[in-house]
Amino acid sequence: SAVISQKPSRDICQRGTSLTIQCQVDSQVTMMFWYRQQPGQSLTLIATANQGSEATYESGFVIDKFPISRPNLTFSTLTVSNMSPEDSSIYLCSVEPLGGGEQYFGPGTRLTVT
Amino acid sequence: TQLLEQSPQFLSIQEGENLTVYCNSSSVFSSLQWYRQEPGEGPVLLVTVVTGGEVKKLKRLTFQFGDARKDSSLHITAAQPGDTGLYLCAGLRSGYSTLTFGKGTMLLVSP
């Protein structure tokens, strides 16, 4: 397994601003992912954070809106840019240390945009 | 079209009752995971099944993977309030590196 921490745990931001969310893992992992989740609903994959190269974005998500950094195998950031109320959600990072789909999730960042 | 159909979406039961949650697809999965998520926390991995027909037990929870690896079920015996949470199934298709999640089942167990 892996222990994952996220900062901040929650934030309230104004429309038009940007927020950067940090994800720290206690061990080196190749596969790291960023998800979005509305409370009580399922997860939507935003992108795969690749170390040493650009992130791989899913359909409907673009780099200009959700830039991702992955400077090493234990850390990643997701920025939510030029926020609108529609970006209010829970943002989760996850890792897959052993492959095969077994992912371990951080506690999430609850973002509210006013 | 949802690739993984999960049912029911919401379930409210009394402590001591049994329940089953279903996860169905027309696609074949090389592995399938079940997660439980409590409010304010990230999903926690409960089990992974990889072999068609496989049955795994985790205390009062029984997980089954369909013979054709297209569906799975989670059965909880004698549910307790501590079982309350959002249950998510997720599958990995061959040739893909990302998980497909079902819509989730919100379970509420009342004392």
Chai-1 contact restraints between the chains, C-beta under 6 A:
chainA,res_idxA,chainB,res_idxB,connection_type,confidence,min_distance_angstrom,max_distance_angstrom,comment,restraint_id
A,S42,B,F101,contact,1.0,0.0,6.0,A-B,restraint_1
A,S42,B,K103,contact,1.0,0.0,6.0,A-B,restraint_2
A,S42,B,G104,contact,1.0,0.0,6.0,A-B,restraint_3
A,L43,B,F101,contact,1.0,0.0,6.0,A-B,restraint_4
A,L45,B,T98,contact,1.0,0.0,6.0,A-B,restraint_5
A,L92,B,G42,contact,1.0,0.0,6.0,A-B,restraint_6
A,G100,B,S31,contact,1.0,0.0,6.0,A-B,restraint_7
A,G101,B,S31,contact,1.0,0.0,6.0,A-B,restraint_8
A,G101,B,Q33,contact,1.0,0.0,6.0,A-B,restraint_9
A,G101,B,L92,contact,1.0,0.0,6.0,A-B,restraint_10
A,G101,B,L99,contact,1.0,0.0,6.0,A-B,restraint_11
A,E102,B,L45,contact,1.0,0.0,6.0,A-B,restraint_12
A,E102,B,T48,contact,1.0,0.0,6.0,A-B,restraint_13
A,F105,B,G42,contact,1.0,0.0,6.0,A-B,restraint_14
A,F105,B,P43,contact,1.0,0.0,6.0,A-B,restraint_15
A,G106,B,G42,contact,1.0,0.0,6.0,A-B,restraint_16
A,P107,B,E41,contact,1.0,0.0,6.0,A-B,restraint_17
A,P107,B,G42,contact,1.0,0.0,6.0,A-B,restraint_18
A,G108,B,G42,contact,1.0,0.0,6.0,A-B,restraint_19
